[in-house]
Amino acid sequence: MILFLLTGNAPFFLLILLAALVYLTWIELRNEPIDLNVKLWWLSVVLLVNLPGYIAMRIWLFARRRRTSDRSQRA
């Protein structure tokens, strides 16, 4: 999106890649038991900062799933 803001246009393949990242984000988040606002927040982060936002979301999901599995094993 920064390229778009600087130049006023973006190459078609970058728009396709952005759409793919947003789709992958939704696939990752759709079965998570979290609030819809959190899901929409992550989608907007990925839409705005692209790959770094997607990587941050994957790290957050990994940590969240690991905490959840640790709690269930202790109980």
PyMOL commands that set and color helices and strands:
alter all, ss='L'
color gray80, all
select helices_A, chain A and resi 2-7+12-29+36-49+51-74
alter helices_A, ss='H'
color red, helices_A
deselect
rebuild
show_as cartoon
